[in-house]
Amino acid sequence: MAYFEDEQEVYRYIGGLFRALLEDEELRAGLLKADTIVEYRYRRPDSEITVKLVEGEEPRVDEGPSNLEPELVMTMDADVAHRFWLGKVNPTVALARGQMRATGPIAKLLRLVPVVRPAFPRYRQMLEQAGREDLLEDG
């Protein structure tokens, strides 16, 4: 059973987290050091989120098709992304196991991981505030 019913839930929770992270001045500064555009392509449900993290430019989060040209493309089940934001997926291991696939400069992606770790409790809190404790359970 998938965590998310449809792409709108992916956008609400994972897209919402990206937007919240970019509103936090400290996290925003760290994210912009990635100096890249990342497209996250999710399956089950099919959805995509493109995040512009380019130093000196306004960051942006696009849900659904985007006219941004990604430098890095991450492909995974939406469940893997959800579990990552709960702090339950190590991206290096997930890449090695094929649970995540990446094209482009993977080193840039891996540099983002320590920057986003503080977001893990924020994601959990966001789900709790939305009354979605069901998404906190392993399924």
N, C-alpha and C positions, 0 to 999 in steps of 0.2 A: 504494500500500500504506500503510495507516494505521500510525501508530507503536504504538498501543495495541490489544490484542486485544479487550478488553471493558471495561465500566465499572469492574470491580474494579481493573484496572491504573490507570485514571485516578485512582481514589480512593487507591490505594496511593502513587502517585508525586506527583500534583499535590495531592491532599488531604493527604498526608503532609508535603509541603513547607509548606503553610499551617499545619499543626499545629506543625511545627518552628519556623517564623518566630514564632509566638505564644509559644513557650517561650523565645525569645531576648529578654531584658529590653529591650535597646536597640531592636531592631526592633519589638517589641510596642508600645513607647511611641509610635514613629512611626506605626505602623499605626492605633493607636487615635485618633490625631488626625484620621483620616478621618471619624470620627463618623458611620458609616453601616452599613448592612447591604447586602452585595453578593451577588447570586445569579449564579453562572456556569453558564450552560446550554451544554452541549457536545453536539456531534453527532459521529457516527462515531468512537467509539461514543457512543450517547445516555447522558448522565450529567449530574448537576448537583451543584454544591458551593455551599453558602451560608455566607458568612463574616460573622459579627457583629463589627464593629469600632466599638463605641460607647463613648465616653469615660465613665469612671465605672462601667462595667458589665463583667462578666466576658466576655472574648471567647469566641467559639464557632465551630466548624467543623462543619457538617452535611453529610454525604454522602448523596445521594439526596433524596427528598422531605423538606421541612423545614416546620415551622410558623412559622418566622421570616418576617416581612413585609419583603421587600427594598425598599430605596429606589432601588437601582440594579440593573439586570439587564444582564448581558453575555452575548451569544450568539455562539458561534464554533465551528468545528471543534476537537476536542480536539487535533489536530495543531498548530493555530495557538497554542493555549495552551502546549503543550509547547515549541514553538519560541520563544515569548515568554520562558519561564523559562530557556531556553538563551541568552537575550540576542540572538536573531536576528530579532525582530519589534518594530518600532516601533509602539506602539499608535495614535499619531496617524495614521500612514500607513495602518495596517490598518483603522482606522475610516473613513478617506477612501475606501479601496478596497473597502469592504464586507466585508472578511475578518472584521472584528469589528463587531458591532452593539451599541449601548448605548441603554438607555432610563433616564431619570432624570438626575440632576445629573452630567453627564460631567466637569465641572471637578473634582469630588471624585475621580473615577477617575484623572484625569491627575495630580493631586497625589500619588497613591500611587506613581506610577512611580518617581520618584527614591528613595523610601523603600525600595522592594523591589529596587533594583538590586544591593545586596550579596547578595541571595539567589541570583543567577544562578550563581556558582561553587558555592554550597551545593547547588543542584539537580543540577548536573553531578556533584558528588562523591557525592551520594545515589544517582544512577543507577550510577556506577562501583562503589560499595560493594555494590550489589544485583546486580552482574554483568551490567548491562544496557548495555554499551557499544554494543549495536546501536541503542539509542535516541539515541545521540550523533551518529549518522551522518545526513546529509541523505538523505531518502528521498522 
